[in-house]
């Protein structure tokens, strides 16, 4: 949440940014916009968002990876520990 608010403490969150963002998400109006983010970073987020939409999945977190044995792409829905992620992608 540091991109939305410099402090995790909601009571100290400047101008209630975190609350505004969460309310906007819950109201399905898109959240608050990013401020002071480099255009390259914005483009990477846009590219990842497009890829996410193309997959047809609607889960977060979602890990897309290439299976070393089959060469095919696979997906894992949900979070993993570092050890689980390492085992998943066979690093």
N, C-alpha and C positions, 0 to 999 in steps of 0.2 A: 503494500500500500504506500510505499514511499514515493511513488510517482504521483499519487493523488494528494498525499499529505506528508509533510516532513516528519511528523510525529505519530506514533501509534496510538497515543492517548487522544481519544475522541474529544475530550473536553478542551484540549489545547489545539485541536485541528483548526488551522486558520480559515476563517469564514465558513466553517462547517463543510469544507469541500468533500470530505468522505461521506457525510450524511447526504449532501446534494447528489453525489454520484450514485449512492445506493438507492435513493428515492427515484432517481431518473431511470435506473436499471429496472427497478420493480414496476415502474409505470410504463416500461417498454418504450422510453423516449431516447434511449441510446447512451446514457451516461454523460459525464462532462468531458470536454475535449482536452487534449494534451496541450500543455503550454511549455515552450522552450525546448522542444524536442527537435533534433536535427532531421532534415528532410530524408537523409539516408535511412535513419531508424524508422521513420514513418513509412517509407517505402517497403522496408523489410516486414513490418507488421501488416501492411496491406497485401503483400505477396503471400504471407503465411495465412492471412484470412481468406484470400481467394483459394488457396490450396485446400484449406479446411472445408470450405463450402463445396468445392469440387468433389471431395471424397464422399459426401453424402452423410457422413457421421455427424452427430449432434451431441457429442460427449466431450466433457472437459474434466480432467486432462485426457488427451488422446496422443498416443505415440505411434507414429507411422515409421516403419523401418523396412529394410530389405533383408529377407531371410538369406543367410549365407549359403545354406544347403540347397535351396530351391531357386534362388535368384528372384523369387517373387516378392511383391510387397505385402506386408501384413500390418495389422493394427492391434494395439493393446489399449483397452479402455481402462482408465483408472491410474492412480499414482503407484510408483514403485520405489523401493529403497535403492540405493546405489548398487548393492549386491544383486538385487533382482533385475535391475536394468542391465547390468553387465551380463548376467546369465541370459537374458532375453535376446540380446543382440550378439551373444557369443564373442565378446571381446576378450 
